[in-house]
């Protein structure tokens, strides 16, 4: 196994999942001089990263074998379970390696995977490290990493996280990273739905989108993400940066984790976005929430 520490410029990192976020991570890891292997359920997605210096592994087992750090960036808990446990990729983890689970899969699944790994591979460290940020921050290595897990994992993960993120917040024991991520994405989702509905109201009242932007920009209501999505909606640009279906998944995970009666605004938003996904907007950007509003 390659030694994993801040002085080893050739740390071996395996990235499992080469979607929007995983592919950006792999590019930045390779650019930072880390020996990067990538596997995706779509071989073409992994092969496309060869020009960045990453090696497309023939299998997930081949990707993780001898890797000091394994990153999973898969969209759902079911996908993680299928790859890591059902296909026994966990059995191929190198002794002493660190598994950084970086997709947003919910608190319950995260704790379950921690416990299953501890039972099957006690010599492998599990870290819960979802990220805040979408396509552009991922491509520029500007993600916020919400890490939680054993303190001993911070040092071996530092060169890896430094290559893909602007900041790593260590939040405590496994599960805390996922909790914070769900809260953050609930806020993000409410913000985006607010932008979409405000634009719809402006249309009905005869206010141009530019007038709306001019009034908000530079003042206390000017949130950079909201402004960016307002302009994206105005252009009719729904190319995915953070797909709506994955944002909805996170909203539903937040509602489930909260327990009790669902927070009313999140519950209403979930219903609205389920309608949007059913109408075919799930693969579009979260800004496609605008397309599902009644006019």
Phi, psi and omega per residue, in radians:
X1 nan 2.396 3.067
X2 -1.144 2.404 3.097
X3 -1.137 2.432 -3.126
X4 -1.972 1.815 3.028
X5 -2.750 2.967 -3.035
X6 -1.149 -0.247 -3.108
X7 -1.718 -0.059 -3.096
X8 -1.732 1.794 -3.055
X9 -1.268 -0.156 -3.112
X10 -2.019 0.602 3.017
X11 -0.904 2.337 3.120
X12 -1.557 2.140 -3.123
X13 -2.148 2.297 3.060
X14 -1.865 2.257 3.088
X15 -1.949 2.049 3.130
X16 -1.818 1.901 -3.083
X17 1.983 1.968 -3.069
X18 -2.109 0.814 3.036
X19 -1.416 -2.680 -3.112
X20 -0.966 -0.838 -3.052
X21 -1.435 -0.807 -3.101
X22 -1.087 -0.685 -3.141
X23 -1.171 -0.675 3.099
X24 -1.135 -0.728 3.089
X25 -1.046 -0.818 -3.107
X26 -1.051 -0.726 3.125
X27 -1.080 -0.765 -3.118
X28 -1.233 -0.614 3.090
X29 -1.121 -0.783 3.119
X30 -1.132 -0.699 3.133
X31 -1.123 -0.492 3.128
X32 -1.431 0.015 3.095
X33 1.568 0.199 3.122
X34 -1.524 2.431 3.117
X35 -1.242 1.837 -2.926
X36 -1.961 2.198 3.048
X37 -2.008 2.503 -3.083
X38 -2.291 2.427 2.990
X39 -2.369 2.449 3.076
X40 -2.459 2.675 3.106
X41 -1.090 -0.373 2.996
X42 -1.784 1.840 -3.097
X43 -0.944 -0.580 -3.122
X44 -1.116 -0.606 -3.134
X45 -1.132 -0.712 3.117
X46 -1.260 -0.722 -3.123
X47 -1.071 -0.530 -3.120
X48 -1.150 -0.215 -3.104
X49 -1.629 0.036 -3.127
X50 -1.081 -0.616 -3.122
X51 -1.163 -0.318 3.112
X52 -1.562 -0.088 3.134
X53 1.747 0.039 3.087
X54 -1.499 2.657 3.133
X55 -1.800 2.190 3.093
X56 -1.407 2.037 -3.136
X57 -1.424 2.603 -3.128
X58 -1.252 -0.461 3.137
X59 -2.589 2.866 3.086
X60 -1.128 -0.634 3.096
X61 -1.063 -0.755 3.117
X62 -1.119 -0.611 -3.124
X63 -1.146 -0.743 -3.019
X64 -1.515 -0.348 -3.082
X65 -1.066 2.184 -3.125
X66 1.233 0.096 3.080
X67 -1.375 2.391 3.081
X68 -1.355 -0.551 3.120
X69 -2.275 2.319 3.044
X70 -2.043 2.191 3.068
X71 -1.875 2.236 2.936
X72 -1.857 2.200 3.092
X73 -2.245 1.234 -3.107
X74 -1.974 2.678 -2.933
X75 -1.323 -0.449 -3.033
X76 -2.436 2.833 3.070
X77 -1.082 -0.656 3.139
X78 -1.078 -0.679 3.121
X79 -1.158 -0.727 3.115
X80 -1.098 -0.803 -3.137
X81 -1.061 -0.759 -3.114
X82 -1.070 -0.763 -3.070
X83 -1.378 -0.880 -2.972
X84 -1.396 -0.689 -3.047
X85 -1.834 -0.856 -3.114
X86 -1.093 -0.641 3.122
X87 -1.608 0.100 3.107
X88 0.948 0.681 3.007
X89 -1.182 -0.535 3.092
X90 -0.990 -0.578 3.127
X91 -1.191 -0.338 3.141
X92 -1.641 -0.108 3.098
X93 -1.011 2.462 3.090
X94 -1.251 2.477 3.077
X95 -1.059 2.304 -3.131
X96 1.508 0.019 -3.135
X97 -1.396 3.006 3.125
X98 -2.112 2.253 3.028
X99 -1.769 1.978 3.077
X100 -1.747 1.883 -3.137
X101 -1.555 1.899 -2.919
X102 -1.967 -0.093 3.030
X103 -1.378 2.838 3.110
X104 -1.622 1.841 -3.035
X105 -2.159 0.001 3.114
X106 1.698 2.792 -3.050
X107 -1.259 -0.813 -3.082
X108 -1.050 -0.812 3.139
X109 -1.148 -0.676 3.137
X110 -1.052 -0.843 3.131
X111 -1.134 -0.637 3.107
X112 -1.114 -0.748 3.128
X113 -1.182 -0.643 3.058
X114 -0.995 -0.819 -3.080
X115 -1.215 -0.669 3.127
X116 -1.162 -0.694 3.115
X117 -1.147 -0.744 -3.137
X118 -1.057 -0.644 -3.141
X119 -1.269 -0.694 -3.053
X120 -1.521 -0.650 -3.058
X121 -2.409 1.303 -3.075
X122 -1.094 -0.294 3.128
X123 -1.511 0.028 3.120
X124 -1.900 2.344 -3.111
X125 -1.623 2.339 3.116
X126 -1.800 2.281 3.079
X127 -2.212 2.283 3.092
X128 -1.609 1.947 -2.999
X129 -2.507 1.076 3.059
X130 -1.132 2.826 -3.076
X131 -2.080 2.626 3.011
X132 -1.884 2.175 -3.077
X133 2.433 2.738 -3.115
X134 -2.069 -2.636 -2.961
X135 -1.018 -0.891 -3.061
X136 -1.129 -0.870 3.074
X137 -1.045 -0.635 3.118
X138 -1.103 -0.769 -3.114
X139 -1.136 -0.524 -3.102
X140 -1.741 0.218 3.108
X141 1.122 0.622 -3.045
X142 -2.055 0.483 3.118
X143 -1.281 2.631 2.945
X144 -1.671 2.110 -3.086
X145 -1.747 2.120 -3.087
X146 -1.770 1.482 -2.965
X147 -1.651 2.528 3.021
X148 -2.625 2.454 -3.101
X149 2.677 -2.956 -3.103
X150 -1.032 2.437 3.129
X151 -1.056 -0.504 -3.128
X152 -1.121 -0.293 -3.117
X153 -1.444 -0.289 -3.046
X154 -1.078 -0.759 -3.090
X155 -1.162 -0.887 3.129
X156 -1.128 -0.448 -3.124
X157 -1.506 -0.241 -3.027
X158 -0.978 -0.874 -3.128
X159 -1.133 -0.517 3.127
X160 -1.262 -0.895 -3.126
X161 -1.155 -0.597 3.110
X162 -1.111 -0.519 -3.116
X163 -1.321 -0.407 -3.041
X164 -2.009 -0.190 -3.040
X165 -2.297 2.774 3.042
X166 -1.510 -0.418 -3.095
X167 -2.782 2.487 3.005
X168 -2.040 2.127 3.070
X169 -1.776 2.026 3.070
X170 -1.563 2.122 -2.881
X171 -1.973 0.045 3.122
X172 2.092 -2.548 -3.048
X173 -1.315 2.772 3.140
X174 -0.864 2.327 -3.114
X175 1.952 -0.538 -3.126
X176 -1.178 -0.628 3.093
X177 -1.065 -0.759 3.141
X178 -1.169 -0.650 3.112
X179 -1.096 -0.847 -3.141
X180 -1.092 -0.700 -3.135
X181 -1.073 -0.720 3.128
X182 -1.138 -0.676 3.103
X183 -1.137 -0.784 3.138
X184 -1.078 -0.763 -3.108
X185 -1.287 -0.429 3.005
X186 -1.132 -0.769 3.089
X187 -1.066 -0.812 3.134
X188 -1.016 -0.786 -3.071
X189 -1.157 -0.731 3.092
X190 -1.090 -0.682 3.126
X191 -1.087 -0.792 -3.099
X192 -1.191 -0.728 3.090
X193 -1.104 -0.631 3.093
X194 -1.093 -0.719 3.091
X195 -1.090 -0.810 -3.103
X196 -1.060 -0.799 -3.093
X197 -1.262 -0.575 3.081
X198 -1.141 -0.698 3.098
X199 -1.135 -0.684 3.099
X200 -1.104 -0.745 3.107
X201 -1.102 -0.739 3.105
X202 -1.042 -0.733 3.118
X203 -1.058 -0.747 -3.113
X204 -1.184 -0.507 -3.089
X205 -1.719 0.087 3.053
X206 1.373 0.420 3.086
X207 -1.737 2.237 -3.124
X208 -1.271 2.721 3.114
X209 -1.090 -0.617 3.136
X210 -1.183 -0.678 3.069
X211 -1.059 -0.752 3.129
X212 -1.069 -0.807 3.137
X213 -1.108 -0.720 -3.109
X214 -1.097 -0.645 -3.122
X215 -1.240 -0.652 -3.053
X216 -1.438 -0.742 -2.990
X217 -1.072 2.345 3.113
X218 1.527 -0.106 -3.127
X219 -1.863 -3.025 -3.083
X220 -1.181 -0.289 3.128
X221 -1.608 0.033 -3.048
X222 -1.456 1.687 3.036
X223 -1.712 2.184 -3.052
X224 -0.932 -0.767 -3.130
X225 -1.128 -0.766 3.140
X226 -1.065 -0.746 3.118
X227 -1.103 -0.723 3.135
X228 -1.103 -0.718 -3.127
X229 -1.285 -0.569 3.069
X230 -1.026 -0.825 -3.125
X231 -1.210 -0.585 3.103
X232 -1.138 -0.771 3.087
X233 -1.113 -0.700 -3.123
X234 -1.073 -0.652 3.138
X235 -1.375 -0.176 -3.042
X236 1.203 0.524 -3.116
X237 -1.732 1.844 -3.118
X238 -2.006 0.412 3.057
X239 -1.039 2.341 -2.979
X240 -1.217 2.184 2.922
X241 -1.928 -0.727 2.993
X242 -2.434 1.743 -3.025
X243 -1.010 2.480 -3.102
X244 -1.014 -0.677 -3.098
X245 -1.114 -0.579 3.125
X246 -1.369 -0.572 3.040
X247 -1.117 -0.722 3.094
X248 -1.105 -0.722 3.080
X249 -0.964 -0.764 -3.114
X250 -1.182 -0.659 3.081
X251 -1.076 -0.785 -3.130
X252 -1.179 -0.617 3.057
X253 -1.124 -0.676 3.125
X254 -1.139 -0.752 3.118
X255 -1.081 -0.751 3.138
X256 -1.134 -0.743 -3.110
X257 -1.177 -0.525 -3.086
X258 -1.162 -0.542 -3.117
X259 1.214 2.945 3.135
X260 1.122 -2.741 3.125
X261 -1.238 2.358 -3.077
X262 -1.101 2.420 3.007
X263 -0.916 2.227 -2.937
X264 -1.053 -0.695 -3.120
X265 -1.198 -0.725 3.101
X266 -1.147 -0.651 3.120
X267 -1.105 -0.765 3.128
X268 -1.153 -0.704 3.131
X269 -1.106 -0.735 3.116
X270 -1.025 -0.796 3.128
X271 -1.073 -0.737 3.137
X272 -1.107 -0.758 -3.090
X273 -1.323 -0.500 3.012
X274 -1.077 -0.679 3.079
X275 -1.108 -0.718 -3.141
X276 -1.128 -0.747 3.135
X277 -1.162 -0.710 3.113
X278 -1.101 -0.482 3.125
X279 -1.435 0.009 3.058
X280 1.763 0.220 -3.082
X281 -1.720 0.066 -3.024
X282 -1.053 -0.643 -3.101
X283 -1.449 -0.158 3.083
X284 -1.419 2.990 -3.131
X285 -1.090 2.777 3.090
X286 -0.968 -0.459 3.105
X287 -1.123 -0.250 3.079
X288 -1.189 -0.071 2.962
X289 -0.947 -0.488 3.125
X290 -1.102 -0.549 -3.041
X291 -1.312 -0.323 -3.047
X292 -1.659 0.000 -3.101
X293 -1.369 2.489 3.045
X294 -1.164 2.424 -3.136
X295 -1.961 nan nan
